Amino acid sequence: MIGQKKISSFFSPQQAKKRPTDGEQGGTSPDGKATPVKKLKADDSPTSPPTNNGLSPEQRARMEEKKKEAQAKLASRNCPAEMGETWRRALDQQFSKPYWLKLMSFVQSERASRTVYPPSQQVFTWTQMCTIQEVKVVILGQDPYHGPGQAHGLCFSVQRPVPPPPSLVNMYKELQKDVEGFEIPKHGDLTGWAKQGVLLLNAVLTVRKQEANSHKGKGWEEFTDAVITWLNKNGDGIVFMLWGSYAQKKGSCINKKKHHVLKAPHPSPLSAHRGFLGCGHFSKTNELLKSAGKTPINWSKLS
């Protein structure tokens, strides 16, 4: 990195004692006698005076441009190939940040020595189902399922033929009561929701086999916070379904004047009976979407 002089280095001790006023140039001769003060002509002044760090505006602009170019190259090199294009563009500033580089190194080392879910090509499934601009509903989870064949990059969803986990079973029970015509399926694949603009986002996107929350605090939370921040700022009338204290804390930044926030206990067997069952969030979401002139979600269309 090019070093920069301190501003004091531009002036010798003698110069600092008596500096000419604006528009004048003068000083002392080697024998100590004062030299005549010379008025500067208009065309004598430099076109780009040094700034307070010794750089002209043009130099600062060139340095900033080169810095942006370097960050763009770094971001491009470190952005996962599996990420959807619109999501990549919206989140490109994240991919050159220190936390992201450290996170990618951690996940790579974990995969080299352990079994990690979901498979690398499915970590960003949630970005492949719809564009970031098409998101209408957000459901927040905590971290992926840690059993074989379950996680595939969509929170609460599992791949076929894996049976629905307990939390999803309770979601289906609520849907059956809340949405007319909904029939409980035998599978747990929620791809059909994601394709309609339902973002099924976990706060943490990877996990070790049979070790829940094993990748917590490694950097994924900062990245998924950036996703929520982008949607909060750039989206309009998105319905955020926040189930449980963890999701509600993560979504505390959401602007309720721009978006809709529905809160309820988590659908897990430990808390579903405390208010998730009977919350009516699925029908309420469609009412809010229709009132905003948006197409409601067909909750029965799961794949």
NUGUTI-436557 format. One record per atom (N, C-alpha, C): z, x, y; residue in one letter; residue number from 1. Coordinates in pm, whole numbers, plus 50000, padded with zeros to 5 digits. Layout:
NUGUTI-436557
> w,u,v,residuo,num
> Z,X,Y,A,NUM
...
//
This chain:
NUGUTI-436557
> w,u,v,residuo,num
> 50000,50084,49881,M,1
> 50000,50000,50000,M,1
> 50000,50088,50124,M,1
> 49912,50057,50223,I,2
> 49900,50139,50343,I,2
> 50026,50126,50426,I,2
> 50082,50240,50463,G,3
> 50203,50239,50545,G,3
> 50174,50198,50687,G,3
> 50272,50146,50757,Q,4
> 50258,50103,50895,Q,4
> 50359,50176,50981,Q,4
> 50315,50226,51101,K,5
> 50407,50293,51191,K,5
> 50500,50193,51257,K,5
> 50622,50239,51284,K,6
> 50712,50156,51362,K,6
> 50665,50157,51506,K,6
> 50693,50048,51577,I,7
> 50645,50039,51714,I,7
> 50699,50151,51801,I,7
> 50819,50201,51772,S,8
> 50878,50308,51854,S,8
> 50800,50437,51842,S,8
> 50725,50455,51731,S,9
> 50653,50581,51712,S,9
> 50532,50592,51804,S,9
> 50496,50485,51869,F,10
> 50382,50491,51960,F,10
> 50419,50548,52096,F,10
> 50546,50571,52120,F,11
> 50590,50622,52249,F,11
> 50677,50745,52229,F,11
> 50645,50853,52302,S,12
> 50731,50971,52298,S,12
> 50851,50946,52387,S,12
> 50958,51026,52376,P,13
> 51076,51005,52462,P,13
> 51041,51010,52609,P,13
> 50948,51099,52648,Q,14
> 50914,51108,52791,Q,14
> 50842,50982,52836,Q,14
> 50754,50931,52751,Q,15
> 50680,50812,52790,Q,15
> 50773,50693,52801,Q,15
> 50875,50693,52719,A,16
> 50965,50578,52720,A,16
> 51048,50573,52847,A,16
> 51068,50691,52918,K,17
> 51151,50692,53038,K,17
> 51086,50615,53151,K,17
> 50955,50635,53171,K,18
> 50887,50566,53279,K,18
> 50750,50522,53230,K,18
> 50737,50393,53213,R,19
> 50610,50341,53169,R,19
> 50542,50275,53286,R,19
> 50411,50291,53296,P,20
> 50339,50229,53407,P,20
> 50343,50078,53395,P,20
> 50329,50015,53510,T,21
> 50327,49870,53513,T,21
> 50192,49823,53465,T,21
> 50181,49689,53442,D,22
> 50055,49632,53396,D,22
> 49944,49665,53493,D,22
> 49829,49708,53438,G,23
> 49715,49737,53523,G,23
> 49719,49877,53579,G,23
> 49820,49959,53547,E,24
> 49830,50095,53599,E,24
> 49836,50194,53484,E,24
> 49794,50316,53512,Q,25
> 49804,50423,53414,Q,25
> 49854,50547,53483,Q,25
> 49960,50607,53442,G,26
> 50017,50724,53508,G,26
> 50113,50794,53418,G,26
> 50178,50900,53468,G,27
> 50272,50974,53385,G,27
> 50314,51100,53457,G,27
> 50340,51207,53386,T,28
> 50380,51334,53445,T,28
> 50293,51444,53390,T,28
> 50272,51545,53473,S,29
> 50195,51662,53430,S,29
> 50287,51754,53351,S,29
> 50227,51858,53283,P,30
> 50312,51949,53204,P,30
> 50421,52018,53285,P,30
> 50400,52038,53420,D,31
> 50504,52104,53501,D,31
> 50608,52008,53553,D,31
> 50600,51884,53511,G,32
> 50702,51786,53550,G,32
> 50667,51706,53673,G,32
> 50555,51738,53741,K,33
> 50520,51663,53861,K,33
> 50451,51532,53823,K,33
> 50476,51436,53908,A,34
> 50417,51305,53883,A,34
> 50267,51312,53906,A,34
> 50192,51249,53822,T,35
> 50047,51240,53841,T,35
> 50016,51110,53911,T,35
> 49905,51105,53981,P,36
> 49872,50982,54055,P,36
> 49855,50865,53961,P,36
> 49898,50752,54009,V,37
> 49882,50630,53933,V,37
> 49739,50583,53946,V,37
> 49677,50554,53835,K,38
> 49538,50512,53835,K,38
> 49529,50367,53792,K,38
> 49463,50289,53874,K,39
> 49443,50149,53842,K,39
> 49339,50139,53729,K,39
> 49368,50057,53629,L,40
> 49273,50038,53522,L,40
> 49167,49939,53562,L,40
> 49044,49969,53528,K,41
> 48937,49874,53553,K,41
> 48941,49767,53445,K,41
> 48876,49655,53475,A,42
> 48880,49544,53381,A,42
> 48821,49581,53246,A,42
> 48714,49669,53250,D,43
> 48650,49702,53124,D,43
> 48716,49819,53053,D,43
> 48828,49874,53112,D,44
> 48900,49983,53047,D,44
> 48995,49931,52939,D,44
> 49035,49804,52946,S,45
> 49133,49750,52851,S,45
> 49066,49729,52716,S,45
> 49137,49757,52606,P,46
> 49078,49739,52474,P,46
> 49053,49592,52444,P,46
> 48947,49566,52366,T,47
> 48914,49427,52335,T,47
> 49015,49365,52240,T,47
> 49077,49444,52157,S,48
> 49176,49393,52062,S,48
> 49301,49479,52067,S,48
> 49393,49447,52157,P,49
> 49515,49528,52169,P,49
> 49595,49522,52041,P,49
> 49666,49630,52010,P,50
> 49749,49631,51889,P,50
> 49855,49522,51894,P,50
> 49884,49464,51781,T,51
> 49991,49366,51774,T,51
> 50122,49441,51757,T,51
> 50232,49367,51742,N,52
> 50362,49433,51739,N,52
> 50385,49517,51613,N,52
> 50293,49511,51518,N,53
> 50306,49600,51403,N,53
> 50196,49706,51401,N,53
> 50125,49721,51511,G,54
> 50025,49825,51523,G,54
> 49887,49786,51474,G,54
> 49868,49660,51435,L,55
> 49739,49614,51386,L,55
> 49675,49518,51486,L,55
> 49545,49530,51503,S,56
> 49474,49438,51591,S,56
> 49457,49304,51518,S,56
> 49429,49198,51591,P,57
> 49406,49067,51527,P,57
> 49295,49074,51422,P,57
> 49190,49152,51452,E,58
> 49080,49164,51356,E,58
> 49126,49231,51227,E,58
> 49211,49335,51239,Q,59
> 49262,49404,51122,Q,59
> 49351,49313,51039,Q,59
> 49436,49237,51110,R,60
> 49524,49144,51040,R,60
> 49443,49038,50965,R,60
> 49335,48989,51028,A,61
> 49251,48887,50965,A,61
> 49183,48942,50840,A,61
> 49134,49068,50851,R,62
> 49069,49129,50734,R,62
> 49167,49150,50620,R,62
> 49289,49193,50654,M,63
> 49390,49214,50552,M,63
> 49428,49082,50483,M,63
> 49439,48977,50562,E,64
> 49475,48846,50507,E,64
> 49364,48795,50415,E,64
> 49237,48819,50456,E,65
> 49124,48775,50375,E,65
> 49121,48850,50241,E,65
> 49145,48981,50245,K,66
> 49147,49060,50123,K,66
> 49263,49018,50032,K,66
> 49376,48984,50094,K,67
> 49492,48939,50017,K,67
> 49460,48809,49943,K,67
> 49392,48717,50012,K,68
> 49356,48590,49950,K,68
> 49256,48611,49837,K,68
> 49161,48703,49858,E,69
> 49063,48732,49755,E,69
> 49131,48789,49630,E,69
> 49227,48880,49652,A,70
> 49300,48940,49540,A,70
> 49381,48834,49465,A,70
> 49446,48743,49539,Q,71
> 49525,48638,49476,Q,71
> 49437,48543,49397,Q,71
> 49316,48514,49451,A,72
> 49224,48424,49382,A,72
> 49177,48486,49250,A,72
> 49149,48617,49251,K,73
> 49107,48685,49129,K,73
> 49219,48686,49026,K,73
> 49342,48712,49074,L,74
> 49457,48714,48984,L,74
> 49482,48576,48925,L,74
> 49471,48473,49010,A,75
> 49492,48336,48964,A,75
> 49387,48297,48860,A,75
> 49262,48335,48886,S,76
> 49155,48303,48793,S,76
> 49177,48370,48658,S,76
> 49226,48493,48660,R,77
> 49249,48568,48538,R,77
> 49366,48511,48458,R,77
> 49463,48450,48525,N,78
> 49585,48403,48459,N,78
> 49594,48253,48443,N,78
> 49488,48182,48481,C,79
> 49486,48037,48461,C,79
> 49441,48007,48318,C,79
> 49514,47928,48242,P,80
> 49476,47898,48104,P,80
> 49339,47831,48096,P,80
> 49258,47877,48003,A,81
> 49123,47822,47987,A,81
> 49127,47676,47946,A,81
> 49237,47633,47884,E,82
> 49246,47495,47835,E,82
> 49278,47395,47946,E,82
> 49309,47440,48064,M,83
> 49349,47350,48172,M,83
> 49229,47280,48234,M,83
> 49243,47151,48257,G,84
> 49138,47072,48320,G,84
> 49101,47127,48457,G,84
> 48973,47117,48493,E,85
> 48921,47180,48613,E,85
> 48988,47129,48740,E,85
> 49005,46998,48754,T,86
> 49065,46946,48878,T,86
> 49211,46989,48891,T,86
> 49280,47001,48780,W,87
> 49419,47046,48781,W,87
> 49426,47193,48817,W,87
> 49330,47270,48765,R,88
> 49326,47413,48795,R,88
> 49308,47436,48945,R,88
> 49217,47362,49005,R,89
> 49191,47379,49148,R,89
> 49312,47337,49231,R,89
> 49377,47228,49191,A,90
> 49490,47177,49268,A,90
> 49611,47270,49260,A,90
> 49625,47339,49147,L,91
> 49745,47420,49122,L,91
> 49717,47570,49126,L,91
> 49601,47611,49179,D,92
> 49559,47751,49168,D,92
> 49656,47850,49231,D,92
> 49732,47808,49331,Q,93
> 49826,47901,49394,Q,93
> 49939,47941,49301,Q,93
> 49965,47861,49200,Q,94
> 50075,47892,49107,Q,94
> 50042,48011,49017,Q,94
> 49915,48031,48987,F,95
> 49877,48124,48881,F,95
> 49884,48271,48921,F,95
> 49911,48299,49046,S,96
> 49929,48438,49088,S,96
> 50074,48468,49127,S,96
> 50162,48369,49110,K,97
> 50302,48388,49148,K,97
> 50378,48465,49040,K,97
> 50477,48543,49080,P,98
> 50554,48623,48982,P,98
> 50613,48541,48868,P,98
> 50666,48422,48897,Y,99
> 50729,48343,48792,Y,99
> 50627,48306,48683,Y,99
> 50502,48276,48726,W,100
> 50398,48235,48631,W,100
> 50359,48352,48540,W,100
> 50342,48470,48599,L,101
> 50305,48588,48521,L,101
> 50415,48621,48419,L,101
> 50539,48609,48463,K,102
> 50653,48634,48374,K,102
> 50658,48529,48263,K,102
> 50631,48405,48298,L,103
> 50632,48295,48201,L,103
> 50524,48314,48095,L,103
> 50402,48349,48138,M,104
> 50293,48368,48043,M,104
> 50323,48484,47948,M,104
> 50384,48589,48000,S,105
> 50422,48703,47917,S,105
> 50527,48661,47814,S,105
> 50623,48579,47856,F,106
> 50727,48532,47766,F,106
> 50668,48447,47652,F,106
> 50582,48351,47688,V,107
> 50524,48263,47587,V,107
> 50438,48343,47488,V,107
> 50365,48439,47541,Q,108
> 50282,48524,47454,Q,108
> 50368,48601,47354,Q,108
> 50477,48657,47402,S,109
> 50565,48733,47313,S,109
> 50633,48642,47211,S,109
> 50666,48519,47251,E,110
> 50725,48423,47160,E,110
> 50628,48386,47048,E,110
> 50503,48363,47085,R,111
> 50403,48326,46984,R,111
> 50377,48442,46887,R,111
> 50396,48564,46935,A,112
> 50371,48680,46850,A,112
> 50478,48698,46742,A,112
> 50597,48644,46766,S,113
> 50707,48667,46673,S,113
> 50769,48540,46615,S,113
> 50733,48425,46668,R,114
> 50793,48300,46624,R,114
> 50688,48189,46617,R,114
> 50726,48076,46562,T,115
> 50641,47958,46565,T,115
> 50674,47878,46691,T,115
> 50572,47852,46771,V,116
> 50591,47782,46899,V,116
> 50504,47657,46901,V,116
> 50561,47547,46949,Y,117
> 50488,47421,46962,Y,117
> 50476,47384,47109,Y,117
> 50369,47311,47146,P,118
> 50252,47283,47064,P,118
> 50162,47405,47052,P,118
> 50055,47400,46972,P,119
> 49961,47511,46966,P,119
> 49905,47540,47105,P,119
> 49866,47664,47129,S,120
> 49824,47705,47263,S,120
> 49713,47618,47320,S,120
> 49621,47572,47235,Q,121
> 49509,47491,47284,Q,121
> 49550,47349,47321,Q,121
> 49676,47312,47292,Q,122
> 49722,47176,47323,Q,122
> 49833,47171,47428,Q,122
> 49874,47285,47480,V,123
> 49981,47287,47579,V,123
> 49944,47206,47703,V,123
> 49816,47211,47740,F,124
> 49772,47143,47862,F,124
> 49685,47021,47834,F,124
> 49710,46955,47722,T,125
> 49637,46831,47689,T,125
> 49645,46731,47803,T,125
> 49759,46725,47868,W,126
> 49780,46629,47977,W,126
> 49683,46649,48093,W,126
> 49622,46765,48105,T,127
> 49524,46789,48212,T,127
> 49382,46757,48168,T,127
> 49363,46728,48040,Q,128
> 49229,46705,47985,Q,128
> 49194,46558,47973,Q,128
> 49291,46471,47990,M,129
> 49270,46329,47967,M,129
> 49209,46256,48087,M,129
> 49246,46302,48206,C,130
> 49192,46243,48329,C,130
> 49202,46347,48439,C,130
> 49133,46325,48551,T,131
> 49143,46417,48663,T,131
> 49277,46397,48732,T,131
> 49318,46494,48809,I,132
> 49446,46483,48879,I,132
> 49443,46371,48982,I,132
> 49323,46343,49035,Q,133
> 49310,46236,49134,Q,133
> 49318,46097,49071,Q,133
> 49300,46088,48939,E,134
> 49300,45959,48870,E,134
> 49437,45916,48820,E,134
> 49538,46000,48841,V,135
> 49673,45967,48792,V,135
> 49727,45845,48866,V,135
> 49768,45745,48790,K,136
> 49823,45623,48848,K,136
> 49970,45603,48812,K,136
> 50010,45658,48696,V,137
> 50145,45641,48645,V,137
> 50194,45777,48593,V,137
> 50321,45808,48614,V,138
> 50379,45932,48563,V,138
> 50503,45896,48480,V,138
> 50504,45945,48355,I,139
> 50623,45935,48269,I,139
> 50670,46076,48243,I,139
> 50795,46104,48275,L,140
> 50848,46240,48261,L,140
> 50935,46253,48136,L,140
> 50907,46359,48060,G,141
> 50991,46394,47946,G,141
> 51060,46527,47973,G,141
> 51132,46577,47875,Q,142
> 51209,46701,47895,Q,142
> 51141,46822,47833,Q,142
> 51128,46827,47700,D,143
> 51054,46936,47638,D,143
> 50987,46882,47512,D,143
> 50890,46956,47455,P,144
> 50812,46903,47343,P,144
> 50896,46881,47217,P,144
> 50845,46795,47130,Y,145
> 50906,46781,46998,Y,145
> 50897,46916,46927,Y,145
> 51000,46949,46848,H,146
> 51004,47082,46787,H,146
> 50982,47081,46636,H,146
> 50932,46968,46584,G,147
> 50901,46960,46441,G,147
> 50754,46986,46415,G,147
> 50719,47027,46294,P,148
> 50580,47056,46259,P,148
> 50487,46937,46281,P,148
> 50373,46962,46344,G,149
> 50270,46860,46360,G,149
> 50299,46752,46462,G,149
> 50409,46762,46535,Q,150
> 50443,46656,46629,Q,150
> 50381,46676,46767,Q,150
> 50426,46777,46840,A,151
> 50385,46794,46980,A,151
> 50237,46828,46992,A,151
> 50173,46764,47090,H,152
> 50032,46796,47119,H,152
> 50002,46788,47269,H,152
> 50104,46810,47351,G,153
> 50081,46823,47495,G,153
> 50098,46697,47576,G,153
> 50147,46590,47516,L,154
> 50175,46465,47588,L,154
> 50318,46424,47556,L,154
> 50402,46406,47657,C,155
> 50542,46373,47630,C,155
> 50553,46239,47557,C,155
> 50648,46231,47467,F,156
> 50679,46114,47383,F,156
> 50572,46087,47276,F,156
> 50457,46149,47286,S,157
> 50347,46125,47194,S,157
> 50350,46225,47079,S,157
> 50308,46179,46959,V,158
> 50295,46268,46844,V,158
> 50158,46248,46779,V,158
> 50112,46352,46713,Q,159
> 49982,46346,46647,Q,159
> 49990,46262,46519,Q,159
> 49881,46200,46485,R,160
> 49873,46131,46356,R,160
> 49862,46234,46245,R,160
> 49916,46207,46127,P,161
> 49980,46083,46081,P,161
> 50132,46086,46095,P,161
> 50185,46172,46185,V,162
> 50330,46181,46204,V,162
> 50383,46045,46253,V,162
> 50485,45990,46191,P,163
> 50540,45861,46235,P,163
> 50606,45872,46372,P,163
> 50613,45763,46448,P,164
> 50674,45765,46580,P,164
> 50821,45809,46575,P,164
> 50862,45904,46659,P,165
> 51003,45945,46667,P,165
> 51089,45832,46724,P,165
> 51221,45843,46712,P,166
> 51311,45735,46755,P,166
> 51293,45688,46900,P,166
> 51275,45781,46994,S,167
> 51259,45739,47133,S,167
> 51133,45656,47152,S,167
> 51025,45697,47086,L,168
> 50900,45622,47097,L,168
> 50912,45487,47027,L,168
> 50987,45481,46920,V,169
> 51011,45353,46852,V,169
> 51076,45255,46950,V,169
> 51173,45303,47028,N,170
> 51238,45216,47127,N,170
> 51143,45177,47239,N,170
> 51053,45268,47277,M,171
> 50951,45234,47376,M,171
> 50862,45122,47324,M,171
> 50824,45130,47198,Y,172
> 50742,45025,47137,Y,172
> 50818,44891,47133,Y,172
> 50949,44897,47103,K,173
> 51029,44775,47100,K,173
> 51031,44708,47237,K,173
> 51047,44791,47341,E,174
> 51048,44737,47476,E,174
> 50912,44679,47514,E,174
> 50807,44749,47476,L,175
> 50672,44700,47504,L,175
> 50647,44566,47437,L,175
> 50695,44549,47314,Q,176
> 50673,44424,47242,Q,176
> 50740,44307,47314,Q,176
> 50857,44332,47372,K,177
> 50927,44227,47446,K,177
> 50869,44207,47586,K,177
> 50819,44315,47645,D,178
> 50781,44315,47786,D,178
> 50635,44279,47812,D,178
> 50548,44317,47721,V,179
> 50404,44299,47743,V,179
> 50347,44202,47640,V,179
> 50294,44093,47689,E,180
> 50239,43991,47600,E,180
> 50123,44048,47516,E,180
> 50131,44022,47388,G,181
> 50023,44063,47299,G,181
> 50038,44202,47241,G,181
> 50141,44278,47284,F,182
> 50157,44414,47231,F,182
> 50212,44408,47089,F,182
> 50145,44479,47000,E,183
> 50189,44489,46861,E,183
> 50228,44633,46831,E,183
> 50342,44650,46767,I,184
> 50391,44785,46739,I,184
> 50300,44854,46638,I,184
> 50243,44969,46676,P,185
> 50155,45041,46585,P,185
> 50233,45126,46486,P,185
> 50164,45178,46386,K,186
> 50228,45263,46286,K,186
> 50220,45411,46322,K,186
> 50150,45443,46428,H,187
> 50136,45583,46471,H,187
> 50200,45602,46608,H,187
> 50206,45729,46652,G,188
> 50270,45758,46780,G,188
> 50180,45832,46878,G,188
> 50050,45819,46860,D,189
> 49953,45888,46945,D,189
> 49928,45806,47072,D,189
> 49966,45861,47188,L,190
> 49954,45790,47316,L,190
> 49835,45838,47400,L,190
> 49738,45898,47333,T,191
> 49621,45951,47404,T,191
> 49553,45844,47489,T,191
> 49549,45721,47438,G,192
> 49483,45612,47510,G,192
> 49547,45584,47645,G,192
> 49677,45599,47655,W,193
> 49744,45583,47785,W,193
> 49701,45692,47881,W,193
> 49701,45816,47830,A,194
> 49667,45930,47914,A,194
> 49526,45918,47971,A,194
> 49435,45867,47891,K,195
> 49296,45852,47937,K,195
> 49283,45747,48046,K,195
> 49382,45658,48057,Q,196
> 49381,45554,48161,Q,196
> 49450,45597,48289,Q,196
> 49499,45721,48292,G,197
> 49565,45770,48413,G,197
> 49716,45772,48406,G,197
> 49772,45765,48285,V,198
> 49917,45778,48266,V,198
> 49946,45925,48235,V,198
> 50011,45994,48328,L,199
> 50045,46134,48307,L,199
> 50172,46143,48224,L,199
> 50159,46194,48102,L,200
> 50273,46208,48010,L,200
> 50316,46354,48016,L,200
> 50405,46384,48110,L,201
> 50438,46523,48144,L,201
> 50580,46561,48105,L,201
> 50591,46663,48023,N,202
> 50722,46723,47995,N,202
> 50756,46823,48104,N,202
> 50885,46839,48132,A,203
> 50928,46939,48230,A,203
> 50906,47080,48177,A,203
> 50925,47099,48047,V,204
> 50903,47227,47979,V,204
> 50790,47204,47879,V,204
> 50693,47295,47874,L,205
> 50570,47266,47799,L,205
> 50560,47334,47663,L,205
> 50655,47421,47629,T,206
> 50655,47484,47497,T,206
> 50797,47488,47441,T,206
> 50807,47510,47310,V,207
> 50937,47514,47245,V,207
> 50924,47588,47111,V,207
> 51032,47656,47069,R,208
> 51033,47719,46937,R,208
> 51051,47612,46830,R,208
> 50999,47640,46714,K,209
> 51014,47549,46600,K,209
> 51163,47525,46570,K,209
> 51199,47400,46564,Q,210
> 51334,47356,46528,Q,210
> 51443,47404,46625,Q,210
> 51406,47439,46748,E,211
> 51505,47482,46847,E,211
> 51481,47410,46980,E,211
> 51537,47292,46992,A,212
> 51519,47214,47115,A,212
> 51566,47291,47238,A,212
> 51493,47278,47345,N,213
> 51526,47341,47475,N,213
> 51526,47494,47470,N,213
> 51462,47552,47370,S,214
> 51463,47698,47356,S,214
> 51379,47769,47463,S,214
> 51289,47698,47529,H,215
> 51209,47757,47637,H,215
> 51250,47704,47774,H,215
> 51367,47645,47778,K,216
> 51422,47597,47904,K,216
> 51458,47715,47995,K,216
> 51433,47700,48125,G,217
> 51472,47802,48222,G,217
> 51385,47927,48222,G,217
> 51266,47919,48164,K,218
> 51177,48035,48159,K,218
> 51066,48030,48264,K,218
> 51057,47919,48335,G,219
> 50956,47908,48440,G,219
> 50872,47782,48436,G,219
> 50871,47714,48322,W,220
> 50792,47591,48312,W,220
> 50837,47486,48414,W,220
> 50968,47480,48438,E,221
> 51020,47379,48532,E,221
> 50961,47397,48671,E,221
> 50945,47521,48714,E,222
> 50887,47546,48847,E,222
> 50741,47501,48851,E,222
> 50670,47525,48743,F,223
> 50530,47484,48738,F,223
> 50517,47332,48739,F,223
> 50595,47263,48657,T,224
> 50584,47117,48654,T,224
> 50639,47053,48781,T,224
> 50731,47120,48848,D,225
> 50773,47075,48982,D,225
> 50654,47079,49078,D,225
> 50571,47183,49065,A,226
> 50453,47196,49150,A,226
> 50354,47083,49124,A,226
> 50344,47040,48997,V,227
> 50258,46927,48964,V,227
> 50307,46800,49035,V,227
> 50437,46775,49024,I,228
> 50495,46655,49086,I,228
> 50481,46662,49239,I,228
> 50503,46780,49294,T,229
> 50490,46798,49439,T,229
> 50348,46766,49485,T,229
> 50249,46813,49410,W,230
> 50109,46786,49447,W,230
> 50081,46636,49443,W,230
> 50123,46571,49337,L,231
> 50100,46427,49325,L,231
> 50174,46349,49433,L,231
> 50295,46391,49462,N,232
> 50375,46326,49566,N,232
> 50306,46335,49702,N,232
> 50248,46450,49729,K,233
> 50185,46474,49858,K,233
> 50046,46413,49868,K,233
> 49968,46424,49763,N,234
> 49827,46387,49770,N,234
> 49793,46253,49705,N,234
> 49880,46204,49619,G,235
> 49854,46075,49556,G,235
> 49893,45960,49646,G,235
> 49863,45839,49600,D,236
> 49896,45720,49680,D,236
> 49933,45606,49586,D,236
> 50053,45555,49601,G,237
> 50095,45440,49521,G,237
> 50110,45469,49373,G,237
> 50147,45592,49338,I,238
> 50169,45626,49197,I,238
> 50302,45566,49151,I,238
> 50304,45516,49029,V,239
> 50427,45462,48972,V,239
> 50493,45571,48886,V,239
> 50612,45611,48925,F,240
> 50688,45712,48850,F,240
> 50793,45641,48766,F,240
> 50785,45656,48635,M,241
> 50881,45596,48544,M,241
> 50980,45704,48502,M,241
> 51100,45699,48555,L,242
> 51199,45805,48536,L,242
> 51311,45753,48446,L,242
> 51310,45802,48323,W,243
> 51406,45755,48223,W,243
> 51508,45864,48193,W,243
> 51633,45838,48223,G,244
> 51740,45935,48198,G,244
> 51767,46021,48320,G,244
> 51887,46079,48323,S,245
> 51930,46156,48440,S,245
> 51844,46279,48464,S,245
> 51795,46341,48356,Y,246
> 51714,46462,48374,Y,246
> 51585,46429,48450,Y,246
> 51514,46327,48406,A,247
> 51389,46288,48473,A,247
> 51415,46241,48615,A,247
> 51525,46170,48635,Q,248
> 51556,46118,48768,Q,248
> 51589,46231,48866,Q,248
> 51655,46334,48816,K,249
> 51683,46449,48902,K,249
> 51554,46524,48936,K,249
> 51468,46541,48838,K,250
> 51341,46611,48860,K,250
> 51252,46533,48957,K,250
> 51263,46402,48954,G,251
> 51180,46320,49043,G,251
> 51248,46282,49173,G,251
> 51357,46347,49206,S,252
> 51432,46310,49327,S,252
> 51355,46339,49456,S,252
> 51252,46423,49448,C,253
> 51175,46459,49567,C,253
> 51068,46357,49602,C,253
> 51047,46260,49517,I,254
> 50935,46166,49535,I,254
> 50956,46080,49659,I,254
> 50851,46068,49737,N,255
> 50853,45987,49859,N,255
> 50839,45839,49821,N,255
> 50947,45766,49834,K,256
> 50947,45626,49792,K,256
> 50873,45535,49889,K,256
> 50837,45587,50006,K,257
> 50757,45509,50100,K,257
> 50609,45511,50060,K,257
> 50570,45616,49987,K,258
> 50431,45629,49942,K,258
> 50412,45584,49797,K,258
> 50517,45599,49717,H,259
> 50507,45575,49574,H,259
> 50615,45479,49525,H,259
> 50607,45444,49399,H,260
> 50703,45353,49338,H,260
> 50783,45427,49232,H,260
> 50914,45413,49234,V,261
> 51001,45480,49140,V,261
> 51079,45377,49060,V,261
> 51059,45379,48927,L,262
> 51132,45290,48836,L,262
> 51229,45374,48755,L,262
> 51356,45339,48759,K,263
> 51459,45417,48689,K,263
> 51524,45334,48578,K,263
> 51557,45403,48469,A,264
> 51627,45339,48358,A,264
> 51689,45448,48272,A,264
> 51783,45414,48183,P,265
> 51835,45513,48088,P,265
> 51722,45563,47997,P,265
> 51746,45673,47932,H,266
> 51647,45731,47841,H,266
> 51631,45641,47718,H,266
> 51509,45636,47660,P,267
> 51488,45549,47542,P,267
> 51541,45604,47410,P,267
> 51611,45716,47411,S,268
> 51665,45769,47286,S,268
> 51768,45672,47227,S,268
> 51791,45677,47097,P,269
> 51889,45587,47034,P,269
> 52028,45597,47095,P,269
> 52061,45711,47156,L,270
> 52194,45728,47214,L,270
> 52213,45648,47342,L,270
> 52103,45615,47411,S,271
> 52119,45550,47542,S,271
> 52030,45429,47565,S,271
> 51937,45402,47475,A,272
> 51842,45293,47498,A,272
> 51911,45159,47521,A,272
> 52022,45136,47451,H,273
> 52093,45008,47462,H,273
> 52169,44995,47594,H,273
> 52174,45103,47672,R,274
> 52248,45098,47799,R,274
> 52162,45049,47916,R,274
> 52041,45009,47886,G,275
> 51958,44958,47995,G,275
> 51810,44985,47983,G,275
> 51772,45074,47891,F,276
> 51628,45093,47875,F,276
> 51566,44969,47811,F,276
> 51626,44924,47702,L,277
> 51577,44802,47639,L,277
> 51605,44685,47732,L,277
> 51499,44623,47776,G,278
> 51511,44514,47873,G,278
> 51478,44554,48015,G,278
> 51441,44678,48037,C,279
> 51413,44723,48175,C,279
> 51283,44665,48232,C,279
> 51189,44629,48146,G,280
> 51065,44568,48192,G,280
> 50973,44660,48270,G,280
> 50985,44790,48249,H,281
> 50908,44885,48329,H,281
> 50757,44876,48308,H,281
> 50715,44840,48188,F,282
> 50571,44841,48160,F,282
> 50500,44727,48233,F,282
> 50560,44610,48233,S,283
> 50499,44498,48307,S,283
> 50514,44518,48459,S,283
> 50627,44573,48502,K,284
> 50647,44600,48644,K,284
> 50544,44699,48695,K,284
> 50516,44800,48613,T,285
> 50416,44900,48652,T,285
> 50281,44833,48677,T,285
> 50240,44745,48588,N,286
> 50111,44679,48605,N,286
> 50108,44587,48726,N,286
> 50220,44523,48754,E,287
> 50228,44439,48874,E,287
> 50209,44523,49000,E,287
> 50274,44641,49002,L,288
> 50262,44731,49118,L,288
> 50119,44784,49132,L,288
> 50057,44817,49019,L,289
> 49919,44867,49024,L,289
> 49823,44758,49075,L,289
> 49841,44638,49024,K,290
> 49752,44528,49067,K,290
> 49771,44496,49214,K,290
> 49895,44501,49263,S,291
> 49921,44474,49405,S,291
> 49857,44578,49496,S,291
> 49833,44698,49440,A,292
> 49769,44806,49516,A,292
> 49618,44808,49496,A,292
> 49566,44709,49422,G,293
> 49422,44703,49399,G,293
> 49374,44798,49291,G,293
> 49466,44844,49204,K,294
> 49429,44936,49096,K,294
> 49423,44863,48963,K,294
> 49345,44917,48871,T,295
> 49335,44858,48738,T,295
> 49465,44879,48661,T,295
> 49524,44775,48606,P,296
> 49650,44791,48532,P,296
> 49626,44868,48401,P,296
> 49733,44915,48343,I,297
> 49726,44991,48218,I,297
> 49722,44893,48101,I,297
> 49629,44917,48008,N,298
> 49626,44842,47884,N,298
> 49718,44915,47787,N,298
> 49842,44872,47781,W,299
> 49942,44942,47700,W,299
> 49913,44932,47551,W,299
> 49832,44835,47511,S,300
> 49797,44821,47370,S,300
> 49688,44919,47328,S,300
> 49619,44976,47427,K,301
> 49512,45073,47398,K,301
> 49575,45212,47390,K,301
> 49612,45251,47270,L,302
> 49686,45375,47251,L,302
> 49598,45496,47222,L,302
> 49476,45473,47178,S,303
> 49389,45588,47149,S,303
> 49243,45551,47168,S,303
//
